Amino acid sequence: MALADYAEDAFTWERSTRRVFRRGTGPAVLVIHEIPGITPAVLAFADRVAELGCTAVLPSLLGKPGGGARDPRRLTSAFGRLCISREFNYFALRQASPVTEWLRALGRQEHERCGGPGIGVVGMCFSGGFALAMMVDDDVLAPVLSQPSLPVGLTCAHRRDLGISNEALVRVKERTAAGTCVLGLRFTWDSLVPAERFARLRNELGDAFVGVEIDSSPGNSHGIPLWAHSVLTEDLDDAPGHPTRAALEQVLQLFRTRLLAPS
């Protein structure tokens, strides 16, 4: 499917307005794109969400929707916006990015619009941790942290940081103790997603955190490059038996179990 196959409108909250694209019917899944924006690979993942029986909801936070991920000018523009915008916490510790408040409001609207037991949220790269921050709301039933990269891992404290406040972490732990599962995805040699971050998630959430860490070390059996980063999009290999395909199926199964099975 192409972007033209998605319905478009705008969502405004607290004087902030952004474009939102939707496709499908059923419970909502927010697909929060990576850098540089809503690319064909992000759309391909959203298509699978819609084909599953959910409504794929794609907010546009950066860049021009629909362009390719490898366009140097598009990448430069997106990185520039990310670095200067006050809506994204690039280095701050124990703080959620302010944009997550807008996303929470969008999630509440989409739950009301689409119905179902709740919503799913998939964050990718700079938005990976947003799914965790949104768990303070009860309607987030299926959070997925795909290569959560913020805050940037400058120090040991940054590499362990989860991108949420201490108060929000308490709430997340209450949610997981009550039965909500958190799914995390990363490549093992991806320096943008420190292993310490996943270790912290396991320590804080216990068995409620399912960390999928795909071997991308030198000479790995699947030929995954050392620079692999985007598990569900640019670096997805759809061949049966490939670990990224297995990770994709795990994400879709989470949505089946948490969003579709109860109804």
C-alpha positions as CSV (number, residue, x, y, z in Angstrom):
1,M,0.0,0.0,0.0
2,A,1.0,3.6,-0.6
3,L,0.4,6.7,1.6
4,A,-2.4,7.6,-0.8
5,D,-4.3,4.5,0.5
6,Y,-4.4,6.0,4.0
7,A,-7.0,8.5,5.2
8,E,-5.5,11.7,6.4
9,D,-6.6,14.3,8.9
10,A,-5.1,16.5,11.6
11,F,-5.1,16.2,15.4
12,T,-4.8,19.2,17.7
13,W,-4.1,19.1,21.4
14,E,-2.7,22.0,23.5
15,R,-2.3,24.2,20.4
16,S,-0.1,21.6,18.7
17,T,-1.4,20.2,15.4
18,R,0.0,17.3,13.4
19,R,-1.0,15.2,10.4
20,V,-2.3,11.7,11.2
21,F,-2.8,8.9,8.7
22,R,-5.1,5.9,9.2
23,R,-5.9,2.6,7.5
24,G,-8.0,-0.4,8.6
25,T,-10.7,-1.1,11.1
26,G,-10.6,-2.5,14.6
27,P,-8.7,-1.5,17.7
28,A,-6.1,1.3,17.2
29,V,-2.4,0.7,17.0
30,L,-0.3,3.9,17.0
31,V,2.7,3.4,14.7
32,I,5.2,6.1,15.7
33,H,7.8,6.4,13.0
34,E,11.5,6.5,13.2
35,I,13.9,9.0,11.5
36,P,13.4,10.5,8.9
37,G,9.6,10.1,9.0
38,I,6.8,7.9,7.6
39,T,8.8,6.0,5.0
40,P,7.7,3.2,2.7
41,A,9.1,0.6,5.1
42,V,7.1,2.2,8.0
43,L,4.0,2.0,5.8
44,A,4.7,-1.6,5.0
45,F,4.7,-2.4,8.7
46,A,1.5,-0.4,9.2
47,D,-0.1,-2.4,6.4
48,R,0.5,-5.6,8.3
49,V,-1.1,-4.1,11.4
50,A,-4.2,-3.1,9.3
51,E,-4.3,-6.6,7.7
52,L,-4.3,-8.1,11.1
53,G,-7.6,-6.5,11.9
54,C,-6.5,-3.3,13.7
55,T,-6.6,0.3,12.7
56,A,-3.0,1.5,11.9
57,V,-2.7,5.1,13.1
58,L,0.4,7.0,11.9
59,P,1.1,10.4,13.4
60,S,3.7,12.5,11.5
61,L,6.2,13.9,14.0
62,L,9.1,14.7,11.6
63,G,9.8,15.2,8.0
64,K,7.6,14.9,4.9
65,P,5.5,11.7,4.9
66,G,6.1,9.1,2.2
67,G,9.7,9.8,1.2
68,G,12.5,7.2,1.3
69,A,14.6,6.5,4.4
70,R,18.0,6.9,2.6
71,D,17.5,10.4,1.2
72,P,20.5,12.4,2.6
73,R,18.6,15.7,2.5
74,R,15.6,14.2,4.2
75,L,17.8,12.6,6.9
76,T,19.6,15.9,7.5
77,S,16.4,17.8,7.8
78,A,14.9,15.3,10.3
79,F,18.0,15.2,12.4
80,G,18.1,18.9,12.5
81,R,14.5,19.2,13.6
82,L,15.0,16.5,16.2
83,C,18.0,18.2,17.8
84,I,16.5,21.7,18.1
85,S,13.0,20.8,19.0
86,R,12.0,21.2,22.6
87,E,9.4,18.4,22.1
88,F,12.1,15.7,22.1
89,N,14.5,15.0,25.0
90,Y,17.8,14.1,23.3
91,F,20.0,13.9,26.4
92,A,17.7,14.6,29.5
93,L,17.7,11.9,32.2
94,R,14.5,10.5,33.9
95,Q,12.2,12.6,31.6
96,A,9.8,11.7,28.9
97,S,9.8,13.8,25.8
98,P,7.1,16.5,25.9
99,V,5.6,15.2,22.6
100,T,4.4,12.1,24.5
101,E,1.6,14.2,26.1
102,W,0.3,14.9,22.6
103,L,0.6,11.2,21.7
104,R,-1.3,10.2,24.8
105,A,-4.1,12.6,23.9
106,L,-4.1,11.1,20.3
107,G,-4.2,7.6,21.8
108,R,-7.2,8.4,24.0
109,Q,-9.0,9.8,20.9
110,E,-8.2,6.7,18.8
111,H,-9.4,4.4,21.5
112,E,-12.7,6.2,21.6
113,R,-12.9,6.3,17.8
114,C,-11.9,2.7,17.1
115,G,-13.3,0.9,20.2
116,G,-11.9,-2.4,21.5
117,P,-10.3,-3.1,24.8
118,G,-7.5,-0.6,24.4
119,I,-4.7,0.4,22.0
120,G,-1.3,-0.7,20.9
121,V,1.7,1.5,20.5
122,V,4.8,0.9,18.5
123,G,7.7,3.3,19.0
124,M,10.8,3.2,16.7
125,C,14.3,4.6,17.2
126,F,13.9,8.1,18.7
127,S,10.3,7.3,19.4
128,G,11.0,3.8,20.8
129,G,10.7,4.8,24.4
130,F,7.5,6.8,23.8
131,A,5.5,3.5,24.0
132,L,6.7,3.1,27.6
133,A,5.9,6.7,28.6
134,M,2.4,6.2,27.2
135,M,1.8,3.3,29.5
136,V,0.7,5.7,32.3
137,D,-2.7,5.5,30.5
138,D,-4.7,2.4,31.2
139,D,-5.8,2.1,27.5
140,V,-2.3,1.2,26.3
141,L,-2.5,-2.6,26.4
142,A,0.2,-3.6,23.9
143,P,3.4,-1.4,24.1
144,V,6.3,-2.2,21.7
145,L,9.7,-0.5,22.1
146,S,11.5,-1.1,18.8
147,Q,15.2,0.0,19.0
148,P,14.5,2.7,21.7
149,S,17.4,5.2,21.2
150,L,16.7,8.1,23.5
151,P,18.3,9.4,25.5
152,V,21.5,9.2,23.6
153,G,23.9,6.9,25.5
154,L,26.7,9.3,26.3
155,T,27.3,8.1,29.8
156,C,26.5,5.0,31.9
157,A,23.5,6.8,33.3
158,H,22.2,7.7,29.8
159,R,22.7,4.1,28.6
160,R,20.5,2.8,31.5
161,D,17.9,5.6,31.3
162,L,14.4,4.6,30.1
163,G,13.2,8.0,29.0
164,I,10.5,8.4,31.6
165,S,10.3,10.0,35.0
166,N,10.6,8.1,38.3
167,E,6.9,8.7,38.9
168,A,5.9,7.3,35.5
169,L,8.1,4.2,36.1
170,V,6.2,3.5,39.3
171,R,3.0,3.6,37.2
172,V,4.4,1.4,34.5
173,K,5.4,-1.2,37.1
174,E,1.9,-1.1,38.5
175,R,0.6,-1.8,35.0
176,T,2.9,-4.7,34.4
177,A,2.2,-6.2,37.8
178,A,-1.5,-6.1,36.8
179,G,-0.7,-8.1,33.6
180,T,0.5,-5.7,30.8
181,C,3.4,-7.0,28.8
182,V,6.2,-4.8,27.4
183,L,7.9,-6.0,24.2
184,G,11.4,-4.6,23.3
185,L,13.4,-5.2,20.1
186,R,17.1,-4.4,19.3
187,F,20.1,-5.7,17.4
188,T,22.9,-6.7,19.7
189,W,25.6,-4.6,18.0
190,D,23.4,-1.5,17.7
191,S,25.3,1.2,19.6
192,L,22.3,3.5,19.5
193,V,20.3,1.1,21.7
194,P,22.5,0.1,24.6
195,A,22.3,-3.3,26.1
196,E,22.2,-1.6,29.5
197,R,18.8,-0.1,28.7
198,F,17.3,-3.6,28.1
199,A,19.0,-4.9,31.2
200,R,17.4,-2.1,33.2
201,L,14.0,-2.9,31.8
202,R,14.4,-6.5,32.8
203,N,15.5,-5.5,36.3
204,E,12.6,-3.1,36.7
205,L,9.8,-5.1,35.1
206,G,10.9,-8.7,35.5
207,D,9.1,-11.2,33.4
208,A,6.7,-8.6,32.1
209,F,9.5,-7.3,29.9
210,V,10.1,-9.5,26.9
211,G,13.4,-8.4,25.3
212,V,14.1,-9.7,21.8
213,E,17.8,-9.1,21.1
214,I,18.8,-10.2,17.6
215,D,22.4,-11.2,17.1
216,S,24.2,-8.8,14.7
217,S,27.7,-9.5,15.9
218,P,30.5,-10.1,13.4
219,G,30.0,-13.4,11.5
220,N,26.5,-14.0,12.8
221,S,24.7,-16.9,11.2
222,H,22.1,-14.7,9.3
223,G,24.5,-12.3,7.8
224,I,22.9,-9.3,9.6
225,P,25.2,-6.3,9.2
226,L,26.9,-4.7,12.2
227,W,25.1,-1.4,11.5
228,A,21.6,-3.0,11.5
229,H,19.2,-0.8,13.5
230,S,15.5,-0.8,12.3
231,V,14.1,-4.2,13.3
232,L,10.6,-3.9,11.9
233,T,11.4,-1.7,8.9
234,E,14.6,-1.0,7.0
235,D,16.5,-4.0,8.3
236,L,13.6,-6.5,8.3
237,D,14.2,-9.7,6.3
238,D,10.9,-11.3,5.5
239,A,12.3,-14.7,4.8
240,P,10.8,-17.5,6.9
241,G,13.1,-18.4,9.8
242,H,14.9,-15.1,9.8
243,P,15.1,-13.6,13.3
244,T,13.6,-10.2,12.2
245,R,10.7,-12.0,10.7
246,A,10.2,-13.8,14.0
247,A,10.4,-10.5,15.9
248,L,7.7,-9.1,13.5
249,E,5.5,-12.1,14.2
250,Q,6.0,-11.6,18.0
251,V,4.7,-8.0,17.7
252,L,1.7,-9.0,15.6
253,Q,0.9,-11.8,18.1
254,L,1.0,-9.3,20.9
255,F,-1.7,-7.3,19.1
256,R,-3.8,-10.5,18.5
257,T,-3.6,-11.5,22.1
258,R,-4.1,-8.1,23.8
259,L,-6.3,-6.2,21.4
260,L,-8.2,-8.8,19.3
261,A,-8.6,-11.9,21.3
262,P,-10.6,-10.3,24.2
263,S,-13.3,-9.0,21.7
